[in-house]
């Protein structure tokens, strides 16, 4: 909300910000600087400023033990292949995605496991991951090369391509849950890593 008419200083303006960092403890300091910048702007213009903190989410705390366990099950489930109709649809979608795209056949293979890294994705699953050992999974529910939050992602998600990718994820998650229920040592090892990563005296 920046004003109702051009060439007129508004009596009220409003802006919505969010800040990201892969460490919540650093993010607290960044947010403080954003607030101070707004207060400085208000001081310099002879105005006032109010703040409303709507929500915040923690970064994801990876658990490599659980991730490796789940990846073994993903390799067991494997990828899937396109039918001729699905391939035709995928090729049409790819025409809108530009150049340097991964091969279509990426949906049929499992990518190599990567060591757990902390990124800046905004998800409340991050908060869960600081309370209990957690793991997440990506499956090919979109045409390879599709960016997130795009119409191409929505288009593929509602087709059999999306359903096949969803079933890969569901089977993998189910097998991983079965491992945890049938062998409690998996939980013990995941918990030991979890405690070590959070460190002593951690407060959520």
Secondary structure, DSSP 8 states (H G I E B T S, - for coil): ---SSTTS--S----------S-HHHHHHHHHHHHHHHHHHHHHHT-----------------HHHHHHHHHHHHHH------HHHHHHHHHHHTTS-SS---GGGGGS--------------THHHHHTTS---------S-TT--TTSHHHHHHHTSHHHHHHHHHHHHHHHHHHHHHHH-HHHHHHHHHHHHHHH-TT---
